[in-house]
Amino acid sequence: MKYSIKLLLPLFLLAFVCPSLSFGQDSTGKQKPILTVRYVKEDSLSKVYFKLYTKVGNEKVPVRFTVVNLFLKEESKWGMMGNITTDTFGEGAVPLHDRFAKASSSMNEFHLFGSAKDDPRLEWVQTWIAVKPATLTLTLYQQDSVNYAKAVLKERDSTGAWIAVPGVNVGFSVRKYYTMLPSATTGENGEAILQLPPGLKGDSEGNVTIAATVDATNRYGTLIATAKQPWGVADVQASLLEKLVSISLIAGVWCVIIYLIIKLFRRKTVAQNM
């Protein structure tokens, strides 16, 4: 009896070990990928961001140089919105153009599908997200010598009308320097108003770019609106850096031109002496 148990013990160990060795692969040796989809709309430009990876234990391994297709509503020739090839991080983005705007204009909710199935290394994978059409606008204005930022959030209802959305958190920040500002919540009219602090750091001309962000992945995706006003303190270092970069680029171009001229002149000299 003891001898039988000793014989069976290695079999039990193999039963537990083998599945862990084949994790992430099927019986044909293909990997089981994971595909994530994220919708981002910044001002009037919309993009869909993809990430494709496999898991080895707790580690995420990016799947590089694989084509991911994007579809609206269904995986078909009609619904094809574009495709990308993943980069070294297994990521990529598909910009959405006029065709998407026309196709989704009458929808009060649209579905975006991501699909990767033409890579022989991978099992076929598809994922999708539901997005409710929404707009986020940002206005910068002054009142009694105080600067304000006003974000307005609206969504499309079942009748196609745009209605205000209350109770949503809006994040504010200063672009370029990534300075986070206090957030605000939309009221009954869909407006979130923030009083901007004085002395914000701007670019070399004192322009400050403010961004308002609504991050509602399960409803709208990520909505970003930006606006610019000359309300900041001019960044002298940025001005000097911009000038140095411009001078360096010009100098680099002239160096290449002079090098090519010298090389061409030497070739002509060698040809004449032969």
Buried (B, 14 or more C-beta within 10 A) or exposed (E): EEEEEEEEEEEEEEEEEEEEEEEBBEEEEBBBBBBBBBBBBBBEEBBBBBBBBBBEEEEEBBBBEBBBBBBBBEBEEEBBBBBBEBEEEBBBBBEBEEEBEEBBEEBBEBBBBBBBBEBEEBBEBBBBBEBBBBBBBBBBEEEEEEBEBBBBBBBBEEEEEEEBBBEBEBBBBBBBBEBEBEBBEBEEEBBBBBEBEEEBBBBBEBBBBBBBBBBBEEBBBBBBBBBBBEBBEBBEEBEEEEEEEEEEEEEEEEEEEEEEEEEEEEEEEEEEEE
